[in-house]
Each structure stands twice: as structure tokens, then as C-alpha cells.
């Protein structure tokens, strides 16, 4: 016998409060192992900055390293 579905509870990345209505604001990919999702509460979600696109980061290079190697 199953009961009612359990609602997801996540912590908001911006205000650190627990929310039963999490909004997915980012997906963090890992070089090794699984990545993870980042959630915000509905009030904070519009204010969370969009993470940079990985391809944009590759195009800019690393300013702390010399280009000629």
C-alpha cells in the first residue's frame, strides 16, 4: 500500500531556507563522478545569476596562463 507522494524538499542556494517548491536554477557537471543540481525557492529563483556557459569559458581561455606554450 502506498501513501501520498512525498514532496521534494531542497535548500535554496540564495537564502539557505528549505523549500517544498524548489526551482532548478543550475546543473553542475563534474569531470569525474556525478554532478548535481542547484535549487532556489520560488522567491529567489529570478534573482539567481545564470551560470556561465562552458563553451564561452573555453573560448575566453585562461588569462593567468601564457598563450605560447
C-alpha atoms as an extended CHARMM CRD file, in Angstrom:
* protein
*
        69  EXT
         1         1  UNK       CA              0.0000000000        0.0000000000        0.0000000000  PROA      1               0.0000000000
         2         2  UNK       CA              1.3910000000        3.3880000000       -0.9670000000  PROA      2               0.0000000000
         3         3  UNK       CA              0.6320000000        6.6990000000        0.6330000000  PROA      3               0.0000000000
         4         4  UNK       CA              0.6420000000       10.1720000000       -0.8420000000  PROA      4               0.0000000000
         5         5  UNK       CA              3.7380000000       11.1440000000       -2.8240000000  PROA      5               0.0000000000
         6         6  UNK       CA              6.3640000000       12.8940000000       -0.7570000000  PROA      6               0.0000000000
         7         7  UNK       CA              7.0740000000       16.4400000000       -1.9420000000  PROA      7               0.0000000000
         8         8  UNK       CA             10.6990000000       17.3240000000       -2.6690000000  PROA      8               0.0000000000
         9         9  UNK       CA             12.4460000000       19.4550000000       -0.0690000000  PROA      9               0.0000000000
        10        10  UNK       CA             15.5580000000       21.3500000000       -1.1420000000  PROA      10              0.0000000000
        11        11  UNK       CA             17.6600000000       24.1830000000        0.2520000000  PROA      11              0.0000000000
        12        12  UNK       CA             17.6540000000       27.4930000000       -1.5960000000  PROA      12              0.0000000000
        13        13  UNK       CA             21.0970000000       28.4310000000       -2.8980000000  PROA      13              0.0000000000
        14        14  UNK       CA             20.4330000000       32.1280000000       -2.2440000000  PROA      14              0.0000000000
        15        15  UNK       CA             18.6310000000       32.4010000000        1.1180000000  PROA      15              0.0000000000
        16        16  UNK       CA             19.5290000000       28.9630000000        2.5900000000  PROA      16              0.0000000000
        17        17  UNK       CA             15.9080000000       28.2600000000        3.5740000000  PROA      17              0.0000000000
        18        18  UNK       CA             14.2750000000       24.8970000000        2.9490000000  PROA      18              0.0000000000
        19        19  UNK       CA             11.5530000000       24.9380000000        0.3130000000  PROA      19              0.0000000000
        20        20  UNK       CA              8.9260000000       22.4220000000       -0.7470000000  PROA      20              0.0000000000
        21        21  UNK       CA              8.6440000000       24.1580000000       -4.1430000000  PROA      21              0.0000000000
        22        22  UNK       CA             12.2510000000       24.0780000000       -5.4270000000  PROA      22              0.0000000000
        23        23  UNK       CA             13.1400000000       25.6700000000       -8.7590000000  PROA      23              0.0000000000
        24        24  UNK       CA             16.0810000000       24.2170000000      -10.6760000000  PROA      24              0.0000000000
        25        25  UNK       CA             18.4720000000       27.1200000000      -11.3750000000  PROA      25              0.0000000000
        26        26  UNK       CA             21.6600000000       25.2990000000      -12.4640000000  PROA      26              0.0000000000
        27        27  UNK       CA             23.1860000000       21.9330000000      -13.2500000000  PROA      27              0.0000000000
        28        28  UNK       CA             26.7840000000       21.4710000000      -12.1360000000  PROA      28              0.0000000000
        29        29  UNK       CA             28.7190000000       18.9440000000      -14.2010000000  PROA      29              0.0000000000
        30        30  UNK       CA             31.7320000000       17.1720000000      -12.7580000000  PROA      30              0.0000000000
        31        31  UNK       CA             34.8520000000       15.9610000000      -14.5250000000  PROA      31              0.0000000000
        32        32  UNK       CA             34.7630000000       12.7520000000      -12.5400000000  PROA      32              0.0000000000
        33        33  UNK       CA             31.7260000000       11.3420000000      -10.8240000000  PROA      33              0.0000000000
        34        34  UNK       CA             28.1770000000       12.6060000000      -10.8750000000  PROA      34              0.0000000000
        35        35  UNK       CA             27.2870000000       16.2710000000      -10.9800000000  PROA      35              0.0000000000
        36        36  UNK       CA             24.4920000000       17.8850000000       -9.0140000000  PROA      36              0.0000000000
        37        37  UNK       CA             21.5370000000       20.2340000000       -9.3730000000  PROA      37              0.0000000000
        38        38  UNK       CA             21.2630000000       23.6500000000       -7.7290000000  PROA      38              0.0000000000
        39        39  UNK       CA             17.8560000000       24.7960000000       -6.4910000000  PROA      39              0.0000000000
        40        40  UNK       CA             16.3060000000       28.0370000000       -5.2840000000  PROA      40              0.0000000000
        41        41  UNK       CA             12.9860000000       28.8860000000       -3.6850000000  PROA      41              0.0000000000
        42        42  UNK       CA             10.3930000000       30.4960000000       -5.9800000000  PROA      42              0.0000000000
        43        43  UNK       CA             11.0380000000       33.9420000000       -4.4580000000  PROA      43              0.0000000000
        44        44  UNK       CA             14.8180000000       33.8160000000       -5.0070000000  PROA      44              0.0000000000
        45        45  UNK       CA             14.9210000000       31.9710000000       -8.3520000000  PROA      45              0.0000000000
        46        46  UNK       CA             14.5490000000       35.1110000000      -10.5260000000  PROA      46              0.0000000000
        47        47  UNK       CA             17.4940000000       36.7090000000       -8.6850000000  PROA      47              0.0000000000
        48        48  UNK       CA             19.9790000000       33.8330000000       -9.0420000000  PROA      48              0.0000000000
        49        49  UNK       CA             22.5090000000       34.7220000000      -11.7470000000  PROA      49              0.0000000000
        50        50  UNK       CA             22.6580000000       32.4110000000      -14.7360000000  PROA      50              0.0000000000
        51        51  UNK       CA             25.8320000000       30.2780000000      -14.6480000000  PROA      51              0.0000000000
        52        52  UNK       CA             28.3130000000       30.8370000000      -17.4830000000  PROA      52              0.0000000000
        53        53  UNK       CA             28.1790000000       28.5020000000      -20.4650000000  PROA      53              0.0000000000
        54        54  UNK       CA             31.1400000000       26.0820000000      -20.5190000000  PROA      54              0.0000000000
        55        55  UNK       CA             31.8140000000       26.7790000000      -24.2050000000  PROA      55              0.0000000000
        56        56  UNK       CA             32.0130000000       30.5140000000      -23.5190000000  PROA      56              0.0000000000
        57        57  UNK       CA             34.5860000000       29.8390000000      -20.8120000000  PROA      57              0.0000000000
        58        58  UNK       CA             36.6810000000       27.7420000000      -23.2130000000  PROA      58              0.0000000000
        59        59  UNK       CA             36.5860000000       30.4970000000      -25.8360000000  PROA      59              0.0000000000
        60        60  UNK       CA             37.9670000000       33.1120000000      -23.4230000000  PROA      60              0.0000000000
        61        61  UNK       CA             40.9220000000       30.9780000000      -22.3800000000  PROA      61              0.0000000000
        62        62  UNK       CA             42.7980000000       31.2870000000      -19.1150000000  PROA      62              0.0000000000
        63        63  UNK       CA             44.1790000000       34.8010000000      -18.6040000000  PROA      63              0.0000000000
        64        64  UNK       CA             46.5470000000       33.5530000000      -15.8990000000  PROA      64              0.0000000000
        65        65  UNK       CA             48.4900000000       31.3750000000      -18.3880000000  PROA      65              0.0000000000
        66        66  UNK       CA             50.6890000000       32.4940000000      -21.2510000000  PROA      66              0.0000000000
        67        67  UNK       CA             49.2800000000       31.7530000000      -24.7070000000  PROA      67              0.0000000000
        68        68  UNK       CA             52.5590000000       30.4770000000      -26.2500000000  PROA      68              0.0000000000
        69        69  UNK       CA             53.4470000000       27.1240000000      -24.7320000000  PROA      69              0.0000000000
